[in-house]
Amino acid sequence: MSRVRTAGIAVTALGVVGYGLGTLVVYPGRAFSVTAVMVGITLWAIGGDVR
């Protein structure tokens, strides 16, 4: 796997966890979890497949 794709998967996972926590607990900056999901999916998509 390429580094960009790995980073995308990690950022997406962190964003999803942050979003889930944001539905349970109010904390400053929770809206950035949605941004993290969008950026993570983008990195995941452009990361390509290493052959």
Residue pairs with C-beta under 8 A, 6 or more apart in sequence:
1 47
1 50
2 47
2 48
2 49
2 50
3 47
4 43
4 46
4 47
4 48
5 43
5 44
5 47
5 48
5 49
6 47
7 43
7 47
8 39
8 40
8 41
8 42
8 43
8 44
8 45
8 46
8 47
9 40
9 44
10 40
11 36
11 37
11 39
11 40
11 43
12 36
12 37
12 40
12 41
12 44
13 40
14 33
14 36
14 40
15 33
15 34
15 35
15 36
15 37
15 38
15 39
15 40
16 33
16 37
17 33
18 30
18 32
18 33
18 36
19 30
19 33
19 34
19 37
21 27
21 30
21 33
22 30
22 31
22 33
